[in-house]
Structure formats: C-alpha cells, structure tokens
Amino acid sequence: MARKIAALSPELIAAVKRLVPPTDLADGLKAEHGAWADLVSGSLPARLMTRALEHGVQTPEGERDLESLMRDVAATLWRPQAYSAGVASTDSSTTTGISRSV
C-alpha cells in the first residue's frame, strides 16, 4: 500500500490532503471540485495521456494491465532527471522506465 501511495503524483497527494476531513458536506464538495479541476487542468494530463499512448495504453496488452502501465508512465513524468520544464530528455535510459514492450 505504501508503494502505491508513494508512486502517486505530488499533485494528487496534495489534492487528497486538502479533502480530508471536510468539516461540512458543502465545503467538502467544493474542495473536491476544486481539487479535481486542479488535476485535470494544465499540462500534466496532456503529457500523461501522450506518454500513455506512446506506451500502448490503447492496445489489448496495455488495457489488460492498465493500472500498472499508467503508474509506470506517471512515474516517468515525476522523475526530475527525466523531464526538465516538461520537456523529455533525449537520453532514453532516463525517459523510458517502462518495463513492458508493446
């Protein structure tokens, strides 16, 4: 469980921390909406989906183990040595990190 939590993006962890515990349902729903909006805006979702497509997320093999594939792809986005200002390094040893072949 700890490894799964540690593999989550800092943005997702921060969003969850802002949500727990809501003191009132209306405040909790507003906080949840704000956290979701923060997660789906900006460049991160587009980068995540682009990398996922590059690594076979829409293939039968990728769909069979979607959670692992997405966690592997996400991990490549949050490694500072793999990305600098959102641009992939040209050194394939630091950018791939995906153990499956698709």
C-alpha positions as CSV (number, residue, x, y, z in Angstrom):
1,M,0.0,0.0,0.0
2,A,2.8,2.4,0.9
3,R,4.5,1.8,-2.5
4,K,1.2,2.6,-4.3
5,I,0.8,5.8,-2.4
6,A,4.4,6.8,-2.9
7,A,4.0,6.3,-6.6
8,L,1.2,8.9,-6.9
9,S,1.9,12.4,-8.2
10,P,2.6,15.1,-5.7
11,E,-0.4,17.0,-7.1
12,L,-2.7,14.1,-6.4
13,I,-1.4,13.6,-2.9
14,A,-1.8,17.4,-2.2
15,A,-5.4,17.2,-3.5
16,V,-6.3,14.3,-1.2
17,K,-4.8,16.1,1.8
18,R,-6.9,19.1,1.1
19,L,-10.0,16.9,1.1
20,V,-9.6,15.1,4.3
21,P,-11.6,15.6,6.5
22,P,-14.2,18.0,5.3
23,T,-16.0,19.8,8.2
24,D,-19.2,20.1,6.3
25,L,-20.6,18.3,3.2
26,A,-20.9,21.5,1.1
27,D,-17.4,22.6,1.9
28,G,-16.1,19.0,1.1
29,L,-17.9,19.0,-2.2
30,K,-16.4,22.4,-3.1
31,A,-13.0,21.3,-2.1
32,E,-13.4,18.1,-4.1
33,H,-14.5,20.0,-7.2
34,G,-11.5,22.4,-6.8
35,A,-9.1,19.5,-6.4
36,W,-10.4,17.7,-9.5
37,A,-10.3,20.9,-11.5
38,D,-6.6,21.4,-10.5
39,L,-5.8,17.8,-11.5
40,V,-7.3,18.0,-15.0
41,S,-6.1,21.4,-16.0
42,G,-2.7,22.5,-17.0
43,S,-0.1,20.5,-19.0
44,L,0.1,17.4,-16.8
45,P,-2.9,15.5,-18.1
46,A,-1.9,16.1,-21.7
47,R,1.7,14.9,-21.0
48,L,0.4,11.8,-19.1
49,M,-2.0,10.9,-22.0
50,T,0.6,11.4,-24.6
51,R,3.1,9.2,-22.8
52,A,0.4,6.6,-22.2
53,L,-0.4,6.4,-25.9
54,E,3.3,6.1,-26.7
55,H,3.5,3.1,-24.4
56,G,0.5,1.2,-25.7
57,V,-2.4,2.2,-23.4
58,Q,-4.9,1.5,-26.2
59,T,-3.6,-1.9,-27.1
60,P,-5.1,-5.1,-25.8
61,E,-1.9,-5.8,-23.8
62,G,-1.9,-2.3,-22.4
63,E,-5.6,-2.4,-21.5
64,R,-5.2,-5.8,-19.7
65,D,-2.8,-4.2,-17.2
66,L,-3.9,-0.5,-17.4
67,E,-3.2,0.3,-13.8
68,S,0.5,-0.8,-13.9
69,L,1.0,0.8,-17.3
70,M,-0.4,4.1,-16.1
71,R,1.6,4.0,-12.9
72,D,4.8,3.3,-14.9
73,V,4.1,6.1,-17.3
74,A,3.2,8.5,-14.5
75,A,6.5,7.7,-12.7
76,T,8.4,8.8,-15.8
77,L,6.8,12.2,-15.6
78,W,7.6,12.9,-11.9
79,R,11.3,11.9,-12.1
80,P,13.2,15.2,-12.2
81,Q,16.0,13.7,-14.3
82,A,13.6,12.5,-16.9
83,Y,11.9,15.9,-17.5
84,S,13.2,19.4,-17.4
85,A,10.5,22.0,-17.6
86,G,8.1,19.5,-19.1
87,V,10.4,18.5,-22.0
88,A,11.7,15.0,-22.3
89,S,15.4,14.3,-22.1
90,T,17.0,12.8,-25.2
91,D,18.7,10.1,-23.1
92,S,16.4,7.1,-23.5
93,S,17.8,5.5,-20.4
94,T,16.2,8.2,-18.2
95,T,13.0,8.7,-20.0
96,T,11.6,5.3,-20.7
97,G,11.5,3.4,-17.4
98,I,8.7,1.2,-18.8
99,S,9.5,-2.4,-18.4
100,R,6.8,-3.8,-20.8
101,S,7.2,-4.0,-24.6
102,V,4.1,-3.1,-26.6
